[in-house]
């Protein structure tokens, strides 16, 4: 397989021992540069977590492993873009689930609720990654207000789940979490407009 770092390529054997060498190369690059490790591209597929597992799973057929480094500004921009696009996809699904709860499609609604809880956890982690970064956006206070509200409503949602109170669950989603997530999406958009850029923007 071919390891590509900073447009330089080197051949490695398709063996598990290559993984240690890949991590060594990443560390050396980080030590020599002010850039941050972002993700890997394995045969054209972008991977953002569980790198070792992904490589091991494909070790016999893997042809290209590209290591992507970004400046802090680029990395933050990617975070804002990811948050905005994720919420753009998630919000219609959450609203559809609210309708199911209100209209009696309870079994499907409960199935969807598991995915919604996963999405809320993912969003929380994304905002936390911004908080832990070396640079917060100028509208960081907006994130703090919104995520604090979301965390408080999650406590209420968990109580609704414990009680199996379908109407309470639907009301919290509809009147509290959906507006908060819409505000969060707008906050990501504002960060992009203020400090970032969109891909392929003219």
Secondary structure, 3 states (H helix, E strand, C coil): CEEEECCEEEECCCCCHHHHHHHHHHHHHHHHCCCEEEEEEECCEEECCCHHHHHHHHCCCCCEEEEEEECHHHHHHHHHHHHHHHHHHHHHHHHHHHHHHHHCCHHHHHHHHHHHHHHHHHHHHHHHHHHHCCCCCCCHHHHHHHHHHHHHHHHHHHHHHHHCCHHHHHHHHHHHHHHHHHHHHHHHHHHHHHHCCCCCCC
